[in-house]
Amino acid sequence: MTRPIRAVIDSSALLRNIERLREKAGARFFWAVVKADAYGHGLIGLLPVFDKAVDGLALLDPSEGVQARKAGWRKPILLIEGVFSEADIQTASEYDFETLIHQERQIEWLERAQLKKPLRVHVKCNTGMNRLGFRPDRIQGVLERLQAIPNVVVADILAHFANAELTYPQDRPVTVEKQLAALQALRAYGNMCLSNTGAILWHPEALDHAVRAGIAMYGVSPDGNITSEALGVEPVMNFESEIMALQDLEVGEAVGYGSKFIAQRPTRLAIVACGYADGYPRKSGKDRKVFVEGRFAPVVGNVSMDMLTIDVTDVPQAGLGSRVVFWGRELSVNEAAASFDTIGYELLCAVAKRVPRVLK
Ligand SMILES: *Cc1c(COP(=O)(O)O)cnc(C)c1O
């Protein structure tokens, strides 16, 4: 008997979500962003779905790209932060990756690389995010330098929005409008790759040629104030486990490390096979809850490494083997994340390696 914890991955929902986003993206080249093992969903198992539905994979670590190639992925792969070392240029060339160029050092590596076949590069422009990239006034010089390197092919100019979400306040120093204005003069140099999920959904004025879709493919809204139903996407990951034990507490009795929960009434607790080593946050949160037997039950006490406790006093059907959902269809990951003052992205990516991904 294995532990009952699992992340059930609904691959047909993934396919429908991508189709929905492609309606918004129109004819633009569609990069599926699959960094962090497809936002925690497990990249390799999902390759057949991506192969059916997207134009290329955008990922972070060259080794993830190598794995995808070895698993049979033939379409384009883009390294969204470029190479991290000079040696990786040869890896990129060997495995036919496209790569981002965001700093001088990467250009020097290319100049020394003596590429034997064409390598497509994307030039990152820093339009106000201020993490990676060249400022707009440097782009022309960078393009000239790249174009002078044998076998380097400049594919487009790439930039990233800091605030593409619909309900983010528009009085921030960096808005989509300002970021687009910074790019305007560069449009003469060629194609643009700008949009993340938020921009695909809410900023058609980006007028780019390629998009990079992430979170909404996985059925999660990039904007915590807008539900996935409103976007017409469905959660792909259902993170769940089962009740493995029950305890009836009398008033004044406590549960777990630190005795954080003390029963104020005769209380039925259920012990669930999931802990912080599985990716459920240990951090205490407000309104932490799970879905069990058709109802929500609060998570109480400190989460342990391998177990957590829920109060099922008001869920009479809860018993040994009852399915417990941490997030997924019945409880959105954004809602779960809000209890911990974080975003759905973080919870998805934090689901531990030891949790089996079960494709359905
Ligand atoms: C993660 C990432 C994306 C995708 O963002 P979503 O909000 O998940 O759509 C796009 N572009 C870059 C450069 C990224 O790092």
The ligand as an SDF file (V2000), in Angstrom:
LIG
                    3D

 15 15  0  0  0  0  0  0  0  0999 V2000
    6.9590   32.5730  -16.2320 C   0  0  0  0  0  0  0  0  0  0  0  0
    7.0850   33.4280  -17.4350 C   0  0  0  0  0  0  0  0  0  0  0  0
    6.0050   33.5990  -18.3130 C   0  0  0  0  0  0  0  0  0  0  0  0
    4.6300   33.0270  -18.0680 C   0  0  0  0  0  0  0  0  0  0  0  0
    3.9340   33.8010  -17.1180 O   0  0  0  0  0  0  0  0  0  0  0  0
    2.4240   33.4610  -16.7490 P   0  0  0  0  0  0  0  0  0  0  0  0
    2.0110   34.5850  -15.8720 O   0  0  0  0  0  0  0  0  0  0  0  0
    2.4410   32.1600  -16.0290 O   0  0  0  0  0  0  0  0  0  0  0  0
    1.6750   33.3950  -18.0260 O   0  0  0  0  0  0  0  0  0  0  0  0
    6.2200   34.3280  -19.4700 C   0  0  0  0  0  0  0  0  0  0  0  0
    7.4340   34.8680  -19.7290 N   0  0  0  0  0  0  0  0  0  0  0  0
    8.4780   34.7450  -18.8940 C   0  0  0  0  0  0  0  0  0  0  0  0
    9.7630   35.3780  -19.2440 C   0  0  0  0  0  0  0  0  0  0  0  0
    8.3380   34.0240  -17.7220 C   0  0  0  0  0  0  0  0  0  0  0  0
    9.3760   33.9100  -16.8930 O   0  0  0  0  0  0  0  0  0  0  0  0
  1  2  1  0
  2  3  1  0
  2 14  2  0
  3  4  1  0
  3 10  2  0
  4  5  1  0
  5  6  1  0
  6  7  2  0
  6  8  1  0
  6  9  1  0
 10 11  1  0
 11 12  2  0
 12 13  1  0
 12 14  1  0
 14 15  1  0
M  END
$$$$
